[in-house]
């Protein structure tokens, strides 16, 4: 067996890189979204053992909705990618290109067993550039094919060394073969078929049997004329070991899927649910369809489900001729290759084994699969095809007059295939390019119309997306997912009536419950989301909350393990203030999935509403144990710690806010709350830095601007506070607290009585009943020595707040002052007096608001203080307007905002201190008013 030279390796590698380098610019598309972006098993926070408990998409194998595709080694390589580059698509594509190069080199080594040096290189070159491989190489999920192929070829090469020079059995290569077969199967299920390839090799190549020889040997044994020859016994022993090992792998595999096949619908594979003979005719017709894709890969499509290939419903259908032609040709090759012993026959029989055996699991002939045609499953069968082409090339090129022509033809074939592969890669650049290219090939697949709509929807181009979704309903009127997509898009376009109508159509298409029959086996689990979407839509109407609850309960009755229904119903019950029922809904969901961080988070929100902050914090911590970077849990747990008033919680709250801003560096609220924590800890420099960062990210951030001004005022930097207050009032001219603080600074520090008066008058224009603004304006009148106006002002203030004793005392003082001045013959109003007063000690106003109502401190930091910030806690749903695995339907989930109420113990103490300070200022004013 000729070895593979470095020159050949470099040639193959260069050709692979030349064909696939542009795949590095492609993103995550189609199934990549579910396998990579939405798969929690890739995250370092997920235990490694979960890779062996979940399917390829991260769904527990025990769940009915699991796809049952068990490929833990492939997922492990995705996890390695994530470890080094997280979700950088280029690294995942680069890994696939490298793997394809390795497969090409191994395939060349295998070809050397059956072909000469030139022909084997031609086969490997054709395999390297064949366009049918773009789905397996450029599609990230195609890595399962690549890894499985590496172990499959390695297992086969190991087995070829199991016969010694003296024809004895060498057991170490067989043991290695079994290990490599197991590895191939853990990458993708079809890896186990290499055992069949090894058996064919052992019988027809290594031992040199032909089919007639086998029949003759068997006849002699049955007739008792002769026992099994020693060579046959050795062969049987090796094959028995392989078969037993295979059976053990199959048993383990069946145990892993818990003896359950995945649930597929007629939309995934229409022929699978068709009656006889339609099912058999269609499945057999798919064989020549796949063969044609290998022969002429000019029209490739990423999705062949639904109506892509119409059912073959009659024996008179002309497409049956293609089926007959395929079987005739296959039978002809098999007959001649199994009848003769020459090298050409051995080459053909091995080529056929590589074509047929790895394709059997995807053929639909023995059990249904979730697709009609899938180009990536032709990755290994194409090896046998390439061997046949190369073998034909060898046969033709040895004819003298055909040699140049054969080389010209093979050169044209390699060039055209390489160009096609390179251009096909661009189709995988984005979901929009992928699905629009598919629609050029096939316009009868509603799933493709849906997926183009999804791609446009992700670009917020809802109007165009709606056209594609509507076309999907026309192509496949009974497609529940298409009607769901129409409904969701109408909702995004704020057309609630049309959205509800579309959801009702989808709901009417749901199968009716048949007594005694398990509902879950007759409908795609994602289709049950129509009840969730419809309920989420109508619950926006307060009068229809009970109707929405009925829909959630209907979904739960159909599937008691429908986790999303419990989550959405919990949100609704929270909105209806049925807190105990909401808590029970989330607890039921947690019984189904205790590893869901969102569920623990939502339960914490219910605890907050039930005034149980300690339990809420425990559940927030549960969420963060499962997902340490759960943004909402980080933010709201830190806010809860901040609100507790316990300084011991502040360092952890600070750490969580810092983690949150790492996750959301553009969210001003995170920096604002860091600033509030710093203010609580009297770290003024840090508080100023965080507040300014928040303001830089969100111009006009009301709470941040006010609290920064307040910080300056409390730090005796009143002059610095004024420009901040000016910016606050420019964005929010109605901000009464800001006007009061500005008036205080102008009066007491800038000696600008007129400016202060303007601030207080603006307050009263907006709110004539504002006691503080009114009282402070009275003080301005007093400082202007306009005692009659001050008296009238205080009388009006007392009418607004008859229980405020300090207003009554001030009015008494002003009246006493007026009586004394009248008795002395002094005028009660004096402009000169006002001027003189400005040169004397400035009277002080009550600063109750500035002292006792700091906006945003404590519980009301942002959630209640400013009214326009997002610190209000939110209940997060598991799937939010997400794209289902097949991207043909999505789930709507609304988020209900909830605010916590009440004051912490520390906050109450702070308010009492501030009230005491305010009383001291009242006494000071009284002394001033009582003096001359």
Secondary structure by P-SEA (a helix, b strand, c coil): cccccaaaaaaaaaaaaaaccccccccccccccccccccccccccccaaaaaaccccccccccccccccccaaaaaaaaaaaaacccaaaaaaaaaaaaaaaaaaaaaaaaaacccaaaaaaaaaaaacccccccccccccaaaaaaaaaaaaaaaaaaaaccccccccccaaaaaaaaaaaaaaaacccccaaaaaaaaaaccccccccaaaaaaaaaaaaaccccccaaaaaaaaaaaaaaaaaaaaaaaaaaaaccccccccccccccccccaaaaaaaaaaaaaaaaaaaacccccccccccccccccccccccaaaaaaaaaaaaaaaaaaaaacccaaaaaaaaaaaaaccccccccccccccccccccccaaaaaaaaaaaaaaaaaaaaacccaaaaaaaaaaaaaaaaaaaaaaaaaaaccaaaaaaaaaaaccccaaaaaaaaaaaaaacaaaaaaaaaaaaaaaccccaaaaaaaaaaaaaacaaaaaaaaaaaaaaacccccccccccccccccccaaaaaaaaaaccccccaaaaaaaaaaaaaacccaaaaaaaaaaaaaaacaaaaaaaaaaaaaaaccccaaaaaaaaaaaaaaccaaaaaaaaaaaaaacccaaaaaaaaaaaaaacccccaaaaaaaaaaaaaaaccccaaaaaaaaaaaaaacaaaaaaaaaaaaaaacccaaaaaaaaaaaaaaacccccaaaaaaaaaaacccaaaaaaaaaaaaacccccaaaaaaaaaaaaaaccccaaaaaaaaaaaaaacaaaaaaaaaaaaaaaccccaaaaaaaaaaaaaaaaaaaaccccccaaaaaaaaacccccccccccccccccccccccccccccccccccccccccccccccccbbbbbbbbbbbbbbbcaaaaaaaaaaaaaaaaaaaaaaaaaacc
